[in-house]
Amino acid sequence: MVKVACVSRRILTGILAIFLLLAAGQAAAEMPRTPLISADDLFDMMDADAPQVIDIRNRDAIFPLYSYNAGHVPGAVSVPLSKWREIWSDPLSVPSDRALTDLVRSAGLVKSRPVVVVHSSAAKGNFGSAAWVYWVLKSAGFTDLHILDGGVRSWTKAGYGLTKVGTAVVRSRERVTLDPTWLATHDDVDAIIAGDSDAQLLDARPIHQITKRASLAGSVWLDSAELMNGIDGEAGDQLRIFERLKFAGIDWGRDTVTYCNNGTLAAIDWFMASEIAGMPSVRLYGHSLRARDRARANQS
């Protein structure tokens, strides 16, 4: 009887262990992916989730790292950054839902599948370009969004190959509207400067740009480069990001508006504060300083 009881206990223990392993595997599968993914993550997604990979580099460029046609992640669709910038060309207004919808459809994007934004990683600003596109898509209602950390360079460093075969785009029928939750307008920034809003301004520019054009009144300063890893377009680790945000003197509980000269560096600060650090209310000044100057010139 004792021997039978021992055997039964071992069987039960084995069954329980298998159950726990299966449960852990299921839980891991159901865990949401982070906004920042590695080359290995993207490779795994290709097998399971059919991600929509958006390459925002130019189609042709002198240096191969900047060029889609010189080699890209297999299955990636070419939608250069200029396309995403074009709909923001009017310094006085935000993109219309029609323009945003047309861009999304021309890229073949649908909300039901994950989207991965790929950049060159040739410089820190390239991550900002990817963060800008991520911000536009999030504002358009996409929720399963990711940036390939380190861009094309990280893909090849991980041992994965590139292809020169272009990916055909099937125009989608997705309809989108611009959600202003993560957007700060000229009026919003004017209200902060005038003291009519409790929000804080966060200048993401490097010091050499600030010496040429001063920060907006009352701004906190956090050079976007401080949130990156080395000289490449690769994000710093999460602890570093938290430390830099804290060291900059940012009030975690206040509405925060990031800005720079053209939106690219501000997109880095926005992405790191909002999507990685999880600050509750961070907005990007979509037009930023150059468009602000143009808007004032048009109004005068």
C-alpha positions as CSV (number, residue, x, y, z in Angstrom):
1,M,0.0,0.0,0.0
2,V,2.8,2.4,0.9
3,K,4.5,1.6,-2.4
4,V,1.3,2.2,-4.4
5,A,0.7,5.4,-2.6
6,C,4.2,6.6,-3.4
7,V,3.8,5.8,-7.1
8,S,0.4,7.5,-7.2
9,R,1.9,10.6,-5.6
10,R,4.7,10.7,-8.2
11,I,2.2,10.4,-11.0
12,L,0.1,13.3,-9.5
13,T,3.2,15.3,-9.0
14,G,4.2,14.7,-12.7
15,I,0.8,15.7,-13.9
16,L,0.8,18.8,-11.8
17,A,4.2,19.8,-13.2
18,I,3.0,19.3,-16.8
19,F,-0.1,21.4,-16.1
20,L,2.0,24.2,-14.6
21,L,4.4,24.2,-17.6
22,L,1.4,24.4,-20.0
23,A,-0.2,27.2,-18.0
24,A,3.1,29.1,-17.9
25,G,3.5,28.7,-21.6
26,Q,-0.1,29.9,-22.2
27,A,0.5,32.9,-20.0
28,A,3.7,33.8,-21.8
29,A,1.9,33.5,-25.1
30,E,-0.9,35.8,-23.9
31,M,1.5,38.4,-22.5
32,P,1.3,41.6,-24.5
33,R,4.4,42.4,-26.5
34,T,6.3,45.6,-25.6
35,P,6.4,48.6,-28.0
36,L,10.2,48.0,-28.4
37,I,11.1,44.6,-29.9
38,S,14.3,42.9,-30.9
39,A,15.3,41.3,-34.2
40,D,14.6,37.8,-32.6
41,D,11.2,39.0,-31.5
42,L,10.3,40.1,-35.0
43,F,11.6,36.9,-36.5
44,D,9.3,34.9,-34.1
45,M,6.4,37.2,-34.9
46,M,6.8,36.4,-38.6
47,D,6.0,32.7,-37.9
48,A,3.0,33.3,-35.7
49,D,1.4,36.7,-36.3
50,A,2.0,37.9,-39.9
51,P,3.1,41.3,-38.8
52,Q,2.9,44.3,-41.1
53,V,6.5,45.6,-41.4
54,I,6.8,49.2,-42.4
55,D,10.3,50.3,-43.7
56,I,10.5,54.1,-43.4
57,R,13.8,54.6,-45.2
58,N,14.1,56.2,-48.6
59,R,13.6,53.7,-51.4
60,D,16.9,54.7,-53.0
61,A,19.9,56.3,-51.2
62,I,23.7,56.5,-51.8
63,F,24.5,54.5,-48.7
64,P,22.9,51.0,-48.5
65,L,22.0,51.3,-44.9
66,Y,19.6,54.2,-45.8
67,S,18.1,52.5,-48.8
68,Y,15.1,50.1,-48.9
69,N,16.0,48.9,-52.4
70,A,19.5,48.0,-51.3
71,G,18.1,45.4,-48.9
72,H,15.3,45.2,-46.4
73,V,13.6,42.9,-43.9
74,P,11.8,40.2,-45.9
75,G,8.1,41.2,-46.3
76,A,8.7,44.8,-45.4
77,V,6.7,47.5,-47.2
78,S,8.3,50.7,-48.3
79,V,6.6,53.8,-46.8
80,P,9.3,56.5,-46.5
81,L,9.2,59.0,-43.7
82,S,8.5,61.7,-46.2
83,K,5.0,60.2,-46.7
84,W,4.3,60.5,-43.0
85,R,5.7,64.0,-42.9
86,E,3.8,65.2,-45.9
87,I,0.4,65.1,-44.2
88,W,1.7,67.4,-41.5
89,S,3.0,70.0,-44.0
90,D,0.4,72.6,-43.2
91,P,1.8,74.6,-40.2
92,L,-1.7,75.8,-39.2
93,S,-3.7,72.6,-39.0
94,V,-3.4,68.9,-38.2
95,P,-3.9,66.3,-40.9
96,S,-7.5,65.6,-42.0
97,D,-9.0,62.2,-41.3
98,R,-9.2,61.8,-45.1
99,A,-5.5,62.4,-45.6
100,L,-4.6,60.0,-42.7
101,T,-6.9,57.3,-44.0
102,D,-5.5,57.6,-47.5
103,L,-1.9,57.2,-46.1
104,V,-2.9,54.1,-44.0
105,R,-4.7,52.5,-46.9
106,S,-1.9,53.2,-49.4
107,A,0.5,51.3,-47.0
108,G,-1.9,48.4,-46.9
109,L,-2.3,48.6,-43.1
110,V,-5.1,47.1,-41.1
111,K,-5.7,47.4,-37.3
112,S,-6.3,43.6,-36.9
113,R,-2.6,42.7,-37.4
114,P,0.6,43.9,-35.5
115,V,2.6,46.7,-37.1
116,V,6.4,46.9,-36.8
117,V,8.2,50.1,-37.8
118,V,11.8,49.7,-39.2
119,H,14.4,52.4,-39.5
120,S,18.0,52.4,-40.6
121,S,19.7,52.8,-37.1
122,A,22.4,54.9,-38.8
123,A,22.0,57.6,-36.1
124,K,20.0,58.5,-33.0
125,G,17.6,60.6,-35.1
126,N,16.6,57.6,-37.1
127,F,14.9,56.2,-34.0
128,G,13.1,59.5,-33.7
129,S,11.7,59.0,-37.2
130,A,10.4,55.6,-36.3
131,A,9.0,57.0,-33.0
132,W,7.2,59.7,-35.1
133,V,5.6,57.1,-37.3
134,Y,4.6,55.0,-34.3
135,W,3.0,58.1,-32.8
136,V,1.0,58.9,-35.9
137,L,-0.2,55.3,-36.1
138,K,-1.1,55.2,-32.5
139,S,-3.0,58.5,-33.0
140,A,-4.8,56.8,-35.9
141,G,-6.1,54.0,-33.6
142,F,-3.5,51.3,-34.1
143,T,-2.9,49.4,-30.8
144,D,-0.6,46.5,-31.6
145,L,2.4,48.7,-32.5
146,H,6.2,48.1,-32.3
147,I,9.5,49.6,-33.2
148,L,12.4,47.3,-34.2
149,D,15.0,48.4,-31.8
150,G,18.2,49.1,-33.7
151,G,16.4,49.0,-37.0
152,V,17.9,47.2,-40.0
153,R,21.3,47.2,-38.5
154,S,20.1,45.1,-35.5
155,W,18.4,42.7,-37.9
156,T,21.6,41.9,-39.8
157,K,23.7,41.9,-36.5
158,A,21.3,39.1,-35.3
159,G,22.2,37.1,-38.3
160,Y,19.1,37.5,-40.3
161,G,19.2,38.2,-44.1
162,L,17.9,41.1,-46.2
163,T,16.2,40.9,-49.5
164,K,16.1,43.2,-52.5
165,V,12.7,41.8,-53.7
166,G,10.1,44.5,-53.2
167,T,6.9,43.7,-51.4
168,A,3.7,44.3,-53.3
169,V,1.1,46.5,-51.4
170,V,-2.5,45.6,-51.4
171,R,-4.4,48.8,-50.6
172,S,-6.5,48.3,-47.5
173,R,-10.0,49.5,-46.7
174,E,-9.2,50.7,-43.2
175,R,-10.8,53.9,-42.1
176,V,-9.1,56.0,-39.4
177,T,-9.6,59.2,-37.5
178,L,-7.0,61.3,-35.6
179,D,-7.2,60.8,-31.8
180,P,-5.9,64.0,-30.2
181,T,-5.0,62.2,-26.9
182,W,-1.3,62.3,-27.6
183,L,-1.2,65.5,-29.6
184,A,-0.4,69.0,-28.5
185,T,-1.4,71.9,-30.8
186,H,-0.2,75.5,-31.1
187,D,-3.1,76.6,-28.9
188,D,-2.2,74.0,-26.2
189,V,1.4,75.2,-26.1
190,D,0.3,78.9,-26.1
191,A,-1.8,78.1,-23.1
192,I,1.1,76.5,-21.2
193,I,3.4,79.5,-21.9
194,A,0.7,81.9,-20.8
195,G,0.1,80.0,-17.5
196,D,-3.4,79.0,-18.4
197,S,-2.5,75.3,-18.4
198,D,-0.7,73.3,-15.7
199,A,1.1,71.1,-18.2
200,Q,4.9,71.1,-18.4
201,L,7.0,71.6,-21.6
202,L,9.8,69.2,-22.3
203,D,12.5,70.4,-24.7
204,A,14.1,67.3,-26.4
205,R,16.8,69.2,-28.4
206,P,20.6,69.0,-27.9
207,I,22.3,72.1,-26.4
208,H,23.7,73.3,-29.7
209,Q,20.2,73.7,-31.1
210,I,19.0,75.5,-27.9
211,T,21.8,78.0,-28.2
212,K,20.5,78.9,-31.7
213,R,16.9,79.1,-30.6
214,A,16.0,79.3,-26.9
215,S,13.7,76.9,-25.2
216,L,10.1,77.9,-24.8
217,A,9.5,79.7,-21.5
218,G,9.3,77.4,-18.4
219,S,10.6,74.3,-20.3
220,V,12.3,71.3,-18.7
221,W,15.2,70.1,-20.7
222,L,16.0,66.4,-21.6
223,D,18.2,65.9,-24.6
224,S,16.7,62.9,-26.5
225,A,20.2,61.5,-27.0
226,E,20.4,60.8,-23.2
227,L,17.6,58.2,-23.7
228,M,19.5,56.4,-26.4
229,N,22.3,53.8,-26.3
230,G,25.5,55.0,-27.9
231,I,25.6,56.6,-31.3
232,D,23.3,54.2,-33.0
233,G,19.5,54.3,-33.2
234,E,19.0,51.9,-30.4
235,A,17.1,52.7,-27.2
236,G,18.7,52.8,-23.8
237,D,17.6,50.2,-21.2
238,Q,14.5,50.9,-19.2
239,L,16.4,51.7,-15.9
240,R,18.5,54.4,-17.8
241,I,15.3,55.9,-19.2
242,F,13.7,56.1,-15.8
243,E,16.9,57.7,-14.3
244,R,17.2,60.3,-17.0
245,L,13.5,61.3,-16.7
246,K,13.9,61.7,-13.0
247,F,17.2,63.5,-13.2
248,A,15.6,66.0,-15.7
249,G,13.2,67.1,-12.9
250,I,10.1,66.0,-14.7
251,D,6.9,66.0,-12.6
252,W,5.6,62.5,-13.2
253,G,2.0,63.3,-12.5
254,R,1.7,66.4,-14.7
255,D,0.6,66.5,-18.3
256,T,3.8,66.7,-20.3
257,V,4.3,68.1,-23.8
258,T,7.5,67.2,-25.7
259,Y,8.9,69.4,-28.5
260,C,11.9,70.1,-30.7
261,N,12.6,71.8,-34.0
262,N,10.7,69.4,-36.3
263,G,9.1,66.7,-34.1
264,T,11.7,63.9,-34.6
265,L,13.7,64.3,-31.4
266,A,10.5,65.2,-29.4
267,A,9.1,61.9,-30.6
268,I,12.0,60.1,-28.9
269,D,11.2,61.8,-25.5
270,W,7.5,61.1,-26.1
271,F,8.0,57.4,-26.9
272,M,10.4,56.8,-24.0
273,A,8.3,58.7,-21.4
274,S,4.9,57.4,-22.6
275,E,5.4,54.0,-24.0
276,I,8.5,52.7,-22.1
277,A,8.4,54.5,-18.7
278,G,4.6,54.6,-18.7
279,M,4.1,58.3,-17.7
280,P,0.3,58.7,-17.6
281,S,-0.1,61.8,-19.8
282,V,2.5,62.7,-22.4
283,R,1.7,64.6,-25.6
284,L,3.9,65.4,-28.7
285,Y,3.8,68.9,-30.1
286,G,3.1,67.7,-33.6
287,H,4.1,70.8,-35.5
288,S,7.0,71.8,-33.2
289,L,9.1,75.0,-33.4
290,R,9.7,75.4,-37.1
291,A,6.1,75.0,-37.9
292,R,5.3,77.3,-35.0
293,D,7.5,80.0,-36.5
294,R,5.9,79.5,-40.0
295,A,2.4,79.7,-38.5
296,R,3.1,83.0,-36.8
297,A,4.6,84.4,-40.0
298,N,1.5,83.4,-41.9
299,Q,-0.8,85.0,-39.3
300,S,1.1,88.3,-39.2
